[in-house]
């Protein structure tokens, strides 16, 4: 089984990427509040990504870059 980041680590990676998209236009607390409002999307994407990683369908690099970035970009587009 592949080593999967915890949900908390995944959220931190999404937060860091989302913060880059917003480039200082929102405070950290505002970004975290927005993420909290979309928790269902983040949880669903995390579960799907971890299943794909564990099955070998994707690599750790794709998990960290592709899956994290897609969630952050999705949240960016929502706002």
PDB file of N, CA, C and O in Angstrom:
ATOM      1  N   UNK A   1       0.827  -1.180   0.000  1.00  0.00           N
ATOM      2  CA  UNK A   1       0.000   0.000   0.000  1.00  0.00           C
ATOM      3  C   UNK A   1       0.874   1.247   0.000  1.00  0.00           C
ATOM      4  O   UNK A   1       1.881   1.317   0.704  1.00  0.00           O
ATOM      5  N   UNK A   2       0.479   2.210  -0.788  1.00  0.00           N
ATOM      6  CA  UNK A   2       1.219   3.467  -0.861  1.00  0.00           C
ATOM      7  C   UNK A   2       1.009   4.275   0.412  1.00  0.00           C
ATOM      8  O   UNK A   2      -0.009   4.142   1.091  1.00  0.00           O
ATOM      9  N   UNK A   3       1.992   5.113   0.720  1.00  0.00           N
ATOM     10  CA  UNK A   3       1.906   5.996   1.866  1.00  0.00           C
ATOM     11  C   UNK A   3       1.048   7.200   1.492  1.00  0.00           C
ATOM     12  O   UNK A   3       1.459   8.023   0.675  1.00  0.00           O
ATOM     13  N   UNK A   4      -0.134   7.308   2.079  1.00  0.00           N
ATOM     14  CA  UNK A   4      -1.042   8.408   1.771  1.00  0.00           C
ATOM     15  C   UNK A   4      -0.945   9.486   2.839  1.00  0.00           C
ATOM     16  O   UNK A   4      -0.915   9.180   4.031  1.00  0.00           O
ATOM     17  N   UNK A   5      -0.897  10.729   2.424  1.00  0.00           N
ATOM     18  CA  UNK A   5      -0.956  11.803   3.407  1.00  0.00           C
ATOM     19  C   UNK A   5      -2.282  11.739   4.161  1.00  0.00           C
ATOM     20  O   UNK A   5      -3.290  11.293   3.614  1.00  0.00           O
ATOM     21  N   UNK A   6      -2.278  12.173   5.385  1.00  0.00           N
ATOM     22  CA  UNK A   6      -3.518  12.231   6.153  1.00  0.00           C
ATOM     23  C   UNK A   6      -4.448  13.269   5.529  1.00  0.00           C
ATOM     24  O   UNK A   6      -4.034  14.087   4.707  1.00  0.00           O
ATOM     25  N   UNK A   7      -5.695  13.215   5.933  1.00  0.00           N
ATOM     26  CA  UNK A   7      -6.655  14.208   5.460  1.00  0.00           C
ATOM     27  C   UNK A   7      -6.205  15.609   5.859  1.00  0.00           C
ATOM     28  O   UNK A   7      -6.334  16.553   5.080  1.00  0.00           O
ATOM     29  N   UNK A   8      -5.685  15.739   7.058  1.00  0.00           N
ATOM     30  CA  UNK A   8      -5.218  17.041   7.541  1.00  0.00           C
ATOM     31  C   UNK A   8      -4.067  17.562   6.683  1.00  0.00           C
ATOM     32  O   UNK A   8      -4.023  18.745   6.344  1.00  0.00           O
ATOM     33  N   UNK A   9      -3.138  16.677   6.337  1.00  0.00           N
ATOM     34  CA  UNK A   9      -2.006  17.066   5.484  1.00  0.00           C
ATOM     35  C   UNK A   9      -2.514  17.456   4.091  1.00  0.00           C
ATOM     36  O   UNK A   9      -2.055  18.439   3.509  1.00  0.00           O
ATOM     37  N   UNK A  10      -3.451  16.688   3.573  1.00  0.00           N
ATOM     38  CA  UNK A  10      -4.050  16.998   2.275  1.00  0.00           C
ATOM     39  C   UNK A  10      -4.669  18.394   2.305  1.00  0.00           C
ATOM     40  O   UNK A  10      -4.474  19.180   1.378  1.00  0.00           O
ATOM     41  N   UNK A  11      -5.416  18.705   3.368  1.00  0.00           N
ATOM     42  CA  UNK A  11      -6.035  20.032   3.504  1.00  0.00           C
ATOM     43  C   UNK A  11      -4.990  21.133   3.563  1.00  0.00           C
ATOM     44  O   UNK A  11      -5.188  22.206   2.994  1.00  0.00           O
ATOM     45  N   UNK A  12      -3.888  20.881   4.239  1.00  0.00           N
ATOM     46  CA  UNK A  12      -2.816  21.883   4.309  1.00  0.00           C
ATOM     47  C   UNK A  12      -2.198  22.110   2.937  1.00  0.00           C
ATOM     48  O   UNK A  12      -1.879  23.242   2.576  1.00  0.00           O
ATOM     49  N   UNK A  13      -2.030  21.033   2.171  1.00  0.00           N
ATOM     50  CA  UNK A  13      -1.490  21.185   0.822  1.00  0.00           C
ATOM     51  C   UNK A  13      -2.464  21.962  -0.064  1.00  0.00           C
ATOM     52  O   UNK A  13      -2.049  22.808  -0.856  1.00  0.00           O
ATOM     53  N   UNK A  14      -3.766  21.671   0.072  1.00  0.00           N
ATOM     54  CA  UNK A  14      -4.783  22.404  -0.686  1.00  0.00           C
ATOM     55  C   UNK A  14      -4.758  23.871  -0.275  1.00  0.00           C
ATOM     56  O   UNK A  14      -4.810  24.756  -1.129  1.00  0.00           O
ATOM     57  N   UNK A  15      -4.679  24.133   1.029  1.00  0.00           N
ATOM     58  CA  UNK A  15      -4.634  25.507   1.532  1.00  0.00           C
ATOM     59  C   UNK A  15      -3.446  26.263   0.942  1.00  0.00           C
ATOM     60  O   UNK A  15      -3.594  27.389   0.468  1.00  0.00           O
ATOM     61  N   UNK A  16      -2.273  25.643   0.972  1.00  0.00           N
ATOM     62  CA  UNK A  16      -1.076  26.297   0.434  1.00  0.00           C
ATOM     63  C   UNK A  16      -1.236  26.625  -1.042  1.00  0.00           C
ATOM     64  O   UNK A  16      -0.836  27.699  -1.492  1.00  0.00           O
ATOM     65  N   UNK A  17      -1.821  25.701  -1.794  1.00  0.00           N
ATOM     66  CA  UNK A  17      -2.008  25.934  -3.221  1.00  0.00           C
ATOM     67  C   UNK A  17      -3.077  27.000  -3.458  1.00  0.00           C
ATOM     68  O   UNK A  17      -2.917  27.854  -4.330  1.00  0.00           O
ATOM     69  N   UNK A  18      -4.151  26.957  -2.699  1.00  0.00           N
ATOM     70  CA  UNK A  18      -5.208  27.949  -2.831  1.00  0.00           C
ATOM     71  C   UNK A  18      -4.677  29.340  -2.495  1.00  0.00           C
ATOM     72  O   UNK A  18      -5.033  30.330  -3.134  1.00  0.00           O
ATOM     73  N   UNK A  19      -3.834  29.393  -1.497  1.00  0.00           N
ATOM     74  CA  UNK A  19      -3.226  30.671  -1.093  1.00  0.00           C
ATOM     75  C   UNK A  19      -2.406  31.259  -2.238  1.00  0.00           C
ATOM     76  O   UNK A  19      -2.417  32.473  -2.444  1.00  0.00           O
ATOM     77  N   UNK A  20      -1.699  30.416  -2.982  1.00  0.00           N
ATOM     78  CA  UNK A  20      -0.938  30.894  -4.149  1.00  0.00           C
ATOM     79  C   UNK A  20      -1.876  31.451  -5.221  1.00  0.00           C
ATOM     80  O   UNK A  20      -1.570  32.462  -5.853  1.00  0.00           O
ATOM     81  N   UNK A  21      -3.023  30.787  -5.426  1.00  0.00           N
ATOM     82  CA  UNK A  21      -3.982  31.264  -6.425  1.00  0.00           C
ATOM     83  C   UNK A  21      -4.509  32.657  -6.062  1.00  0.00           C
ATOM     84  O   UNK A  21      -4.687  33.508  -6.933  1.00  0.00           O
ATOM     85  N   UNK A  22      -4.755  32.878  -4.774  1.00  0.00           N
ATOM     86  CA  UNK A  22      -5.339  34.151  -4.347  1.00  0.00           C
ATOM     87  C   UNK A  22      -4.287  35.228  -4.129  1.00  0.00           C
ATOM     88  O   UNK A  22      -4.636  36.406  -4.046  1.00  0.00           O
ATOM     89  N   UNK A  23      -3.045  34.876  -4.036  1.00  0.00           N
ATOM     90  CA  UNK A  23      -1.921  35.814  -3.947  1.00  0.00           C
ATOM     91  C   UNK A  23      -2.178  36.979  -2.994  1.00  0.00           C
ATOM     92  O   UNK A  23      -2.025  38.142  -3.370  1.00  0.00           O
ATOM     93  N   UNK A  24      -2.562  36.667  -1.779  1.00  0.00           N
ATOM     94  CA  UNK A  24      -2.694  37.671  -0.739  1.00  0.00           C
ATOM     95  C   UNK A  24      -3.971  38.485  -0.751  1.00  0.00           C
ATOM     96  O   UNK A  24      -4.104  39.419   0.039  1.00  0.00           O
ATOM     97  N   UNK A  25      -4.910  38.163  -1.616  1.00  0.00           N
ATOM     98  CA  UNK A  25      -6.157  38.934  -1.654  1.00  0.00           C
ATOM     99  C   UNK A  25      -7.079  38.575  -0.499  1.00  0.00           C
ATOM    100  O   UNK A  25      -7.932  39.379  -0.121  1.00  0.00           O
ATOM    101  N   UNK A  26      -6.925  37.383   0.067  1.00  0.00           N
ATOM    102  CA  UNK A  26      -7.703  36.965   1.226  1.00  0.00           C
ATOM    103  C   UNK A  26      -6.742  36.593   2.336  1.00  0.00           C
ATOM    104  O   UNK A  26      -5.633  36.124   2.079  1.00  0.00           O
ATOM    105  N   UNK A  27      -7.167  36.803   3.564  1.00  0.00           N
ATOM    106  CA  UNK A  27      -6.343  36.409   4.705  1.00  0.00           C
ATOM    107  C   UNK A  27      -6.395  34.891   4.868  1.00  0.00           C
ATOM    108  O   UNK A  27      -7.255  34.219   4.300  1.00  0.00           O
ATOM    109  N   UNK A  28      -5.469  34.374   5.647  1.00  0.00           N
ATOM    110  CA  UNK A  28      -5.451  32.934   5.917  1.00  0.00           C
ATOM    111  C   UNK A  28      -6.763  32.484   6.547  1.00  0.00           C
ATOM    112  O   UNK A  28      -7.294  31.432   6.192  1.00  0.00           O
ATOM    113  N   UNK A  29      -7.283  33.269   7.472  1.00  0.00           N
ATOM    114  CA  UNK A  29      -8.530  32.876   8.149  1.00  0.00           C
ATOM    115  C   UNK A  29      -9.714  32.887   7.178  1.00  0.00           C
ATOM    116  O   UNK A  29     -10.606  32.047   7.289  1.00  0.00           O
ATOM    117  N   UNK A  30      -9.732  33.820   6.236  1.00  0.00           N
ATOM    118  CA  UNK A  30     -10.796  33.842   5.231  1.00  0.00           C
ATOM    119  C   UNK A  30     -10.706  32.626   4.314  1.00  0.00           C
ATOM    120  O   UNK A  30     -11.725  32.028   3.969  1.00  0.00           O
ATOM    121  N   UNK A  31      -9.489  32.263   3.922  1.00  0.00           N
ATOM    122  CA  UNK A  31      -9.312  31.079   3.072  1.00  0.00           C
ATOM    123  C   UNK A  31      -9.729  29.812   3.808  1.00  0.00           C
ATOM    124  O   UNK A  31     -10.387  28.945   3.233  1.00  0.00           O
ATOM    125  N   UNK A  32      -9.350  29.703   5.073  1.00  0.00           N
ATOM    126  CA  UNK A  32      -9.739  28.519   5.855  1.00  0.00           C
ATOM    127  C   UNK A  32     -11.256  28.443   6.028  1.00  0.00           C
ATOM    128  O   UNK A  32     -11.831  27.355   5.997  1.00  0.00           O
ATOM    129  N   UNK A  33     -11.893  29.581   6.208  1.00  0.00           N
ATOM    130  CA  UNK A  33     -13.354  29.606   6.322  1.00  0.00           C
ATOM    131  C   UNK A  33     -14.000  29.131   5.018  1.00  0.00           C
ATOM    132  O   UNK A  33     -14.971  28.374   5.043  1.00  0.00           O
ATOM    133  N   UNK A  34     -13.464  29.574   3.891  1.00  0.00           N
ATOM    134  CA  UNK A  34     -13.991  29.139   2.593  1.00  0.00           C
ATOM    135  C   UNK A  34     -13.791  27.634   2.405  1.00  0.00           C
ATOM    136  O   UNK A  34     -14.674  26.936   1.906  1.00  0.00           O
ATOM    137  N   UNK A  35     -12.633  27.154   2.805  1.00  0.00           N
ATOM    138  CA  UNK A  35     -12.374  25.710   2.703  1.00  0.00           C
ATOM    139  C   UNK A  35     -13.338  24.937   3.593  1.00  0.00           C
ATOM    140  O   UNK A  35     -13.830  23.879   3.203  1.00  0.00           O
ATOM    141  N   UNK A  36     -13.609  25.450   4.769  1.00  0.00           N
ATOM    142  CA  UNK A  36     -14.515  24.780   5.695  1.00  0.00           C
ATOM    143  C   UNK A  36     -15.922  24.685   5.110  1.00  0.00           C
ATOM    144  O   UNK A  36     -16.618  23.691   5.319  1.00  0.00           O
ATOM    145  N   UNK A  37     -16.340  25.720   4.376  1.00  0.00           N
ATOM    146  CA  UNK A  37     -17.654  25.700   3.733  1.00  0.00           C
ATOM    147  C   UNK A  37     -17.742  24.642   2.632  1.00  0.00           C
ATOM    148  O   UNK A  37     -18.829  24.162   2.311  1.00  0.00           O
ATOM    149  N   UNK A  38     -16.615  24.291   2.069  1.00  0.00           N
ATOM    150  CA  UNK A  38     -16.583  23.305   0.976  1.00  0.00           C
ATOM    151  C   UNK A  38     -15.971  21.976   1.428  1.00  0.00           C
ATOM    152  O   UNK A  38     -15.414  21.230   0.622  1.00  0.00           O
ATOM    153  N   UNK A  39     -16.081  21.702   2.693  1.00  0.00           N
ATOM    154  CA  UNK A  39     -15.470  20.501   3.270  1.00  0.00           C
ATOM    155  C   UNK A  39     -15.916  19.218   2.560  1.00  0.00           C
ATOM    156  O   UNK A  39     -15.124  18.288   2.407  1.00  0.00           O
ATOM    157  N   UNK A  40     -17.169  19.166   2.129  1.00  0.00           N
ATOM    158  CA  UNK A  40     -17.667  17.963   1.462  1.00  0.00           C
ATOM    159  C   UNK A  40     -16.926  17.691   0.158  1.00  0.00           C
ATOM    160  O   UNK A  40     -16.641  16.539  -0.169  1.00  0.00           O
ATOM    161  N   UNK A  41     -16.614  18.751  -0.587  1.00  0.00           N
ATOM    162  CA  UNK A  41     -15.855  18.592  -1.834  1.00  0.00           C
ATOM    163  C   UNK A  41     -14.453  18.084  -1.525  1.00  0.00           C
ATOM    164  O   UNK A  41     -13.961  17.161  -2.173  1.00  0.00           O
ATOM    165  N   UNK A  42     -13.819  18.688  -0.539  1.00  0.00           N
ATOM    166  CA  UNK A  42     -12.450  18.302  -0.187  1.00  0.00           C
ATOM    167  C   UNK A  42     -12.405  16.856   0.290  1.00  0.00           C
ATOM    168  O   UNK A  42     -11.526  16.097  -0.118  1.00  0.00           O
ATOM    169  N   UNK A  43     -13.336  16.470   1.145  1.00  0.00           N
ATOM    170  CA  UNK A  43     -13.363  15.087   1.648  1.00  0.00           C
ATOM    171  C   UNK A  43     -13.585  14.088   0.523  1.00  0.00           C
ATOM    172  O   UNK A  43     -12.920  13.054   0.466  1.00  0.00           O
ATOM    173  N   UNK A  44     -14.518  14.392  -0.371  1.00  0.00           N
ATOM    174  CA  UNK A  44     -14.809  13.488  -1.493  1.00  0.00           C
ATOM    175  C   UNK A  44     -13.584  13.319  -2.394  1.00  0.00           C
ATOM    176  O   UNK A  44     -13.249  12.204  -2.795  1.00  0.00           O
ATOM    177  N   UNK A  45     -12.929  14.417  -2.703  1.00  0.00           N
ATOM    178  CA  UNK A  45     -11.750  14.347  -3.562  1.00  0.00           C
ATOM    179  C   UNK A  45     -10.589  13.639  -2.871  1.00  0.00           C
ATOM    180  O   UNK A  45      -9.833  12.912  -3.515  1.00  0.00           O
ATOM    181  N   UNK A  46     -10.446  13.843  -1.581  1.00  0.00           N
ATOM    182  CA  UNK A  46      -9.394  13.156  -0.829  1.00  0.00           C
ATOM    183  C   UNK A  46      -9.627  11.646  -0.861  1.00  0.00           C
ATOM    184  O   UNK A  46      -8.702  10.876  -1.119  1.00  0.00           O
ATOM    185  N   UNK A  47     -10.853  11.231  -0.601  1.00  0.00           N
ATOM    186  CA  UNK A  47     -11.159   9.795  -0.607  1.00  0.00           C
ATOM    187  C   UNK A  47     -10.880   9.174  -1.966  1.00  0.00           C
ATOM    188  O   UNK A  47     -10.288   8.097  -2.049  1.00  0.00           O
ATOM    189  N   UNK A  48     -11.300   9.843  -3.031  1.00  0.00           N
ATOM    190  CA  UNK A  48     -11.051   9.324  -4.372  1.00  0.00           C
ATOM    191  C   UNK A  48      -9.571   9.248  -4.695  1.00  0.00           C
ATOM    192  O   UNK A  48      -9.100   8.271  -5.278  1.00  0.00           O
ATOM    193  N   UNK A  49      -8.844  10.281  -4.315  1.00  0.00           N
ATOM    194  CA  UNK A  49      -7.407  10.318  -4.602  1.00  0.00           C
ATOM    195  C   UNK A  49      -6.655   9.256  -3.810  1.00  0.00           C
ATOM    196  O   UNK A  49      -5.743   8.621  -4.340  1.00  0.00           O
ATOM    197  N   UNK A  50      -7.026   9.054  -2.546  1.00  0.00           N
ATOM    198  CA  UNK A  50      -6.323   8.040  -1.747  1.00  0.00           C
ATOM    199  C   UNK A  50      -6.615   6.637  -2.270  1.00  0.00           C
ATOM    200  O   UNK A  50      -5.733   5.779  -2.263  1.00  0.00           O
ATOM    201  N   UNK A  51      -7.835   6.399  -2.718  1.00  0.00           N
ATOM    202  CA  UNK A  51      -8.149   5.089  -3.300  1.00  0.00           C
ATOM    203  C   UNK A  51      -7.314   4.830  -4.550  1.00  0.00           C
ATOM    204  O   UNK A  51      -6.791   3.731  -4.735  1.00  0.00           O
ATOM    205  N   UNK A  52      -7.191   5.830  -5.396  1.00  0.00           N
ATOM    206  CA  UNK A  52      -6.399   5.684  -6.615  1.00  0.00           C
ATOM    207  C   UNK A  52      -4.920   5.496  -6.292  1.00  0.00           C
ATOM    208  O   UNK A  52      -4.233   4.716  -6.952  1.00  0.00           O
ATOM    209  N   UNK A  53      -4.435   6.202  -5.290  1.00  0.00           N
ATOM    210  CA  UNK A  53      -3.036   6.064  -4.892  1.00  0.00           C
ATOM    211  C   UNK A  53      -2.771   4.677  -4.333  1.00  0.00           C
ATOM    212  O   UNK A  53      -1.786   4.037  -4.700  1.00  0.00           O
ATOM    213  N   UNK A  54      -3.633   4.214  -3.461  1.00  0.00           N
ATOM    214  CA  UNK A  54      -3.453   2.886  -2.841  1.00  0.00           C
ATOM    215  C   UNK A  54      -3.536   1.756  -3.866  1.00  0.00           C
ATOM    216  O   UNK A  54      -2.852   0.741  -3.731  1.00  0.00           O
ATOM    217  N   UNK A  55      -4.366   1.931  -4.883  1.00  0.00           N
ATOM    218  CA  UNK A  55      -4.520   0.884  -5.893  1.00  0.00           C
ATOM    219  C   UNK A  55      -3.401   0.917  -6.930  1.00  0.00           C
ATOM    220  O   UNK A  55      -3.272   0.000  -7.741  1.00  0.00           O
ATOM    221  N   UNK A  56      -2.587   1.985  -6.900  1.00  0.00           N
ATOM    222  CA  UNK A  56      -1.509   2.113  -7.869  1.00  0.00           C
ATOM    223  C   UNK A  56      -1.926   2.785  -9.160  1.00  0.00           C
ATOM    224  O   UNK A  56      -1.137   2.877 -10.100  1.00  0.00           O
ATOM    225  N   UNK A  57      -3.164   3.257  -9.211  1.00  0.00           N
ATOM    226  CA  UNK A  57      -3.659   3.923 -10.407  1.00  0.00           C
ATOM    227  C   UNK A  57      -2.944   5.251 -10.652  1.00  0.00           C
ATOM    228  O   UNK A  57      -2.758   5.665 -11.797  1.00  0.00           O
ATOM    229  N   UNK A  58      -2.541   5.918  -9.558  1.00  0.00           N
ATOM    230  CA  UNK A  58      -1.776   7.160  -9.673  1.00  0.00           C
ATOM    231  C   UNK A  58      -0.539   7.064  -8.781  1.00  0.00           C
ATOM    232  O   UNK A  58      -0.480   6.237  -7.871  1.00  0.00           O
ATOM    233  N   UNK A  59       0.429   7.903  -9.047  1.00  0.00           N
ATOM    234  CA  UNK A  59       1.647   7.937  -8.246  1.00  0.00           C
ATOM    235  C   UNK A  59       1.509   8.970  -7.124  1.00  0.00           C
ATOM    236  O   UNK A  59       0.565   9.760  -7.108  1.00  0.00           O
ATOM    237  N   UNK A  60       2.451   8.952  -6.196  1.00  0.00           N
ATOM    238  CA  UNK A  60       2.441   9.943  -5.122  1.00  0.00           C
ATOM    239  C   UNK A  60       2.605  11.352  -5.688  1.00  0.00           C
ATOM    240  O   UNK A  60       2.013  12.302  -5.175  1.00  0.00           O
ATOM    241  N   UNK A  61       3.402  11.486  -6.738  1.00  0.00           N
ATOM    242  CA  UNK A  61       3.590  12.799  -7.355  1.00  0.00           C
ATOM    243  C   UNK A  61       2.282  13.308  -7.962  1.00  0.00           C
ATOM    244  O   UNK A  61       1.947  14.484  -7.820  1.00  0.00           O
ATOM    245  N   UNK A  62       1.551  12.433  -8.632  1.00  0.00           N
ATOM    246  CA  UNK A  62       0.267  12.842  -9.197  1.00  0.00           C
ATOM    247  C   UNK A  62      -0.712  13.186  -8.076  1.00  0.00           C
ATOM    248  O   UNK A  62      -1.476  14.144  -8.192  1.00  0.00           O
ATOM    249  N   UNK A  63      -0.692  12.413  -6.993  1.00  0.00           N
ATOM    250  CA  UNK A  63      -1.546  12.711  -5.849  1.00  0.00           C
ATOM    251  C   UNK A  63      -1.250  14.106  -5.326  1.00  0.00           C
ATOM    252  O   UNK A  63      -2.155  14.922  -5.152  1.00  0.00           O
ATOM    253  N   UNK A  64       0.025  14.370  -5.077  1.00  0.00           N
ATOM    254  CA  UNK A  64       0.411  15.637  -4.466  1.00  0.00           C
ATOM    255  C   UNK A  64       0.255  16.815  -5.414  1.00  0.00           C
ATOM    256  O   UNK A  64      -0.147  17.896  -4.986  1.00  0.00           O
ATOM    257  N   UNK A  65       0.556  16.633  -6.663  1.00  0.00           N
ATOM    258  CA  UNK A  65       0.477  17.745  -7.612  1.00  0.00           C
ATOM    259  C   UNK A  65      -0.890  17.821  -8.290  1.00  0.00           C
ATOM    260  O   UNK A  65      -1.550  18.860  -8.245  1.00  0.00           O
ATOM    261  N   UNK A  66      -1.304  16.756  -8.900  1.00  0.00           N
ATOM    262  CA  UNK A  66      -2.549  16.777  -9.659  1.00  0.00           C
ATOM    263  C   UNK A  66      -3.795  16.857  -8.809  1.00  0.00           C
ATOM    264  O   UNK A  66      -4.648  17.711  -9.049  1.00  0.00           O
ATOM    265  N   UNK A  67      -3.922  15.991  -7.823  1.00  0.00           N
ATOM    266  CA  UNK A  67      -5.140  15.952  -7.019  1.00  0.00           C
ATOM    267  C   UNK A  67      -5.263  17.177  -6.125  1.00  0.00           C
ATOM    268  O   UNK A  67      -6.327  17.792  -6.052  1.00  0.00           O
ATOM    269  N   UNK A  68      -4.198  17.526  -5.458  1.00  0.00           N
ATOM    270  CA  UNK A  68      -4.210  18.706  -4.596  1.00  0.00           C
ATOM    271  C   UNK A  68      -4.495  19.956  -5.419  1.00  0.00           C
ATOM    272  O   UNK A  68      -5.342  20.766  -5.043  1.00  0.00           O
ATOM    273  N   UNK A  69      -3.805  20.116  -6.522  1.00  0.00           N
ATOM    274  CA  UNK A  69      -3.996  21.303  -7.362  1.00  0.00           C
ATOM    275  C   UNK A  69      -5.406  21.378  -7.920  1.00  0.00           C
ATOM    276  O   UNK A  69      -5.978  22.465  -8.004  1.00  0.00           O
ATOM    277  N   UNK A  70      -5.974  20.247  -8.300  1.00  0.00           N
ATOM    278  CA  UNK A  70      -7.322  20.285  -8.867  1.00  0.00           C
ATOM    279  C   UNK A  70      -8.348  20.705  -7.819  1.00  0.00           C
ATOM    280  O   UNK A  70      -9.291  21.428  -8.141  1.00  0.00           O
ATOM    281  N   UNK A  71      -8.186  20.269  -6.580  1.00  0.00           N
ATOM    282  CA  UNK A  71      -9.103  20.687  -5.514  1.00  0.00           C
ATOM    283  C   UNK A  71      -8.940  22.179  -5.250  1.00  0.00           C
ATOM    284  O   UNK A  71      -9.932  22.900  -5.142  1.00  0.00           O
ATOM    285  N   UNK A  72      -7.711  22.643  -5.145  1.00  0.00           N
ATOM    286  CA  UNK A  72      -7.472  24.066  -4.894  1.00  0.00           C
ATOM    287  C   UNK A  72      -8.033  24.915  -6.033  1.00  0.00           C
ATOM    288  O   UNK A  72      -8.646  25.954  -5.787  1.00  0.00           O
ATOM    289  N   UNK A  73      -7.832  24.489  -7.255  1.00  0.00           N
ATOM    290  CA  UNK A  73      -8.317  25.267  -8.383  1.00  0.00           C
ATOM    291  C   UNK A  73      -9.844  25.264  -8.432  1.00  0.00           C
ATOM    292  O   UNK A  73     -10.455  26.278  -8.769  1.00  0.00           O
ATOM    293  N   UNK A  74     -10.448  24.151  -8.104  1.00  0.00           N
ATOM    294  CA  UNK A  74     -11.905  24.063  -8.028  1.00  0.00           C
ATOM    295  C   UNK A  74     -12.435  25.071  -7.009  1.00  0.00           C
ATOM    296  O   UNK A  74     -13.386  25.800  -7.293  1.00  0.00           O
ATOM    297  N   UNK A  75     -11.827  25.114  -5.828  1.00  0.00           N
ATOM    298  CA  UNK A  75     -12.243  26.066  -4.807  1.00  0.00           C
ATOM    299  C   UNK A  75     -12.020  27.502  -5.276  1.00  0.00           C
ATOM    300  O   UNK A  75     -12.846  28.380  -5.030  1.00  0.00           O
ATOM    301  N   UNK A  76     -10.915  27.726  -5.943  1.00  0.00           N
ATOM    302  CA  UNK A  76     -10.613  29.052  -6.492  1.00  0.00           C
ATOM    303  C   UNK A  76     -11.720  29.502  -7.444  1.00  0.00           C
ATOM    304  O   UNK A  76     -12.172  30.646  -7.390  1.00  0.00           O
ATOM    305  N   UNK A  77     -12.148  28.593  -8.310  1.00  0.00           N
ATOM    306  CA  UNK A  77     -13.183  28.931  -9.284  1.00  0.00           C
ATOM    307  C   UNK A  77     -14.540  29.170  -8.626  1.00  0.00           C
ATOM    308  O   UNK A  77     -15.362  29.923  -9.149  1.00  0.00           O
ATOM    309  N   UNK A  78     -14.775  28.530  -7.479  1.00  0.00           N
ATOM    310  CA  UNK A  78     -16.037  28.754  -6.778  1.00  0.00           C
ATOM    311  C   UNK A  78     -16.153  30.170  -6.247  1.00  0.00           C
ATOM    312  O   UNK A  78     -17.258  30.683  -6.073  1.00  0.00           O
ATOM    313  N   UNK A  79     -15.000  30.815  -5.984  1.00  0.00           N
ATOM    314  CA  UNK A  79     -15.011  32.135  -5.385  1.00  0.00           C
ATOM    315  C   UNK A  79     -14.459  33.163  -6.332  1.00  0.00           C
ATOM    316  O   UNK A  79     -14.392  34.344  -5.990  1.00  0.00           O
TER     317      UNK A  79
END
